[in-house]
Amino acid sequence: MCDQSAHSKADLSEPDLREQARLVRRMAGVTGVDIDDPPQAGVAPCAVPTEVVHNCATCAAAATCPGWLAAQERRAQTARAPEFCHNRAWFEARQAG
C-alpha cells in the first residue's frame, strides 16, 4: 500500500492535481473502466472522486505509474490495476465484467 503520510492535501498544487487526474484517467483506460459512463447496477457512479486523485497524488509509488501505464498502453490489453496502486480496489469495483 502507498504511504500517504508524507503529503497532505494542502501540499498539492493545481498542476499536480491535474497531472494526477490524467494518471487516474490513464489507469481507467488500461483497466477498462469508463469513468464517463453511467454506473453498473449496484456500483457507485464512476465520476472520479477528489479522494481518488488525492490517493494517487500522495502515493509513494506515483513515480512508478507513468512507466507502468505506458507499458500497458503499448500492450493494448485490458489490465488490472497494479498491486502498488492505492486506488486498485476502486478500479476493480468498476472494472467491466
N, C-alpha and C positions, 0 to 999 in steps of 0.2 A: 504494500500500500504506500501511497505517497504521503510524505510528511508535510502537512500544511502549517506547521508551527513556525516555519521560517518566515512566512509572509502574512501580512494582514490584508484585508480588502482595501484598506486605505493606501497600501503601498502600490497599488496598481494604477497606472496611468491609462488614459483613454486609448492611446495607441496600443498599449499592452493588451487591453481588453479586446480590442478589435482583432489583434493577431490571434488571441486565444479563441475568439469566436470563429475565426477562419479555421483553426485547427479542429474545433468541435465539428464544424460543418464537413471538413475533410474526413474526419473519423466517421461521421454519419454516412458519408458516401461509400467508404470502403466496407462498412458493416451492413450496408443495405438499409439503413434507417432513413426514411424520408421525413425529415423534420418539418416539412411544409404540408404533408398530407394530414387528413383527419385521422384521429386515433383509431386503433382497432378496438373491438368490443372489449371492455374491461381494462383497457390500458389508458393511462392518463394522456392528455394531449401532448404532442411531441414538440411544441414550441420550446426552444432552448431556454431553460430557466437560467437566470443570472447565476444561481448556485453552481450549475454545470460549468459555466465559463470560468467562474472563480476556482472551482476544483481543478480545472485544467491549468489555470494560471499559477496556482500555488503548489502544483505537483512537483516533487523533486525530480521526476522523470520527464518533465516537459521538454527538455532539450533533446530527448531521445525520440519524441513523437514525429517531428518532420521527416527524419530518415526512415522510420518505420512506415509512415504513411506513404512516402514516395515509393518504397519497395512494394507495398500492397497495390498502389495505383498502377504500377508497371505490370503487375501480375493480372490485373483486371478481373479479379475474382472477389466474390464477397468473402470477407473475413470476419472473425470475431475480434472484438477489441482486445488488445494485448493485456496480459496479466498485470503489467505495470500501470495500466490506465486506471486512475482513480474513479473514472466515470464508467467503468466496464459494466457494472450492474445496470446502470441507466440505459446504456446502449442495448444490452442483452434483453431488457424488458420490452424494448421497442423494435427489436430486430424482426424483419419479415420472416414469417414461418414458412 
